[in-house]
């Protein structure tokens, strides 16, 4: 959406010059569903921003400029098959809006912050958590991002994943919780901080910042 603002028209060229890989959230390929989830006018601004990125080569074949999209369900259910959704997103966005992108990442809605509030207010928290637990996938658990990724906060503090960062759950290494004290050996030996929200990454095909794990 930021790129749709005239003040930031130089960003696509800046990204291209510095070979920045872009990951952009797009709730759905329709205006009605996207605006219902994110607010009035969000879809049109998102399409405009994606077109500007396409104009400098992002998402286009053989340019080396990567533009990936992120999809997450609009309600209390697991995302569908990532490969199938990617094909549908590509067809719809290209045929209706002339937009190209590289990959679609499907991410499960995590029961934290705003989504947790929605679940509690709608009376769906218990049923959603039960669904995640029943859909636990050991194969997905062995490939979750916290096993090989560190999330760095704006202030330099370290977290096992983006979701733990949102919950302010720092890594379990008191001697190396900040970039200034970075200790690879200590971080390699650490125990990952887990909570009930972790079932979101291990349900069904699994979920990570790179999409489905299955």
BELDA-V862658 format. One record per run of one state. SS is the DSSP state (H for helix, E for strand, C for the rest). FROM is the first residue (numbers start at 1). TO is the last residue. Records with the same first field share a line. If there is no record, write none. Layout:
SS: FROM-TO + FROM-TO
//
This chain:
C: 1-1 + 5-5 + 9-10 + 18-21 + 26-30 + 39-41 + 56-66 + 72-81 + 98-103 + 107-112 + 123-124 + 135-135 + 137-137 + 142-144 + 148-150 + 153-156 + 160-161 + 167-169 + 171-173 + 177-177 + 182-183 + 189-195 + 204-207 + 209-210 + 212-214
H: 2-4 + 6-8 + 11-17 + 31-38 + 42-55 + 82-97 + 113-122 + 125-134 + 138-141 + 145-147 + 162-166 + 174-176 + 179-181 + 184-188 + 196-202
E: 22-25 + 67-71 + 104-106 + 136-136 + 151-152 + 157-159 + 170-170 + 178-178 + 203-203 + 208-208 + 211-211
//
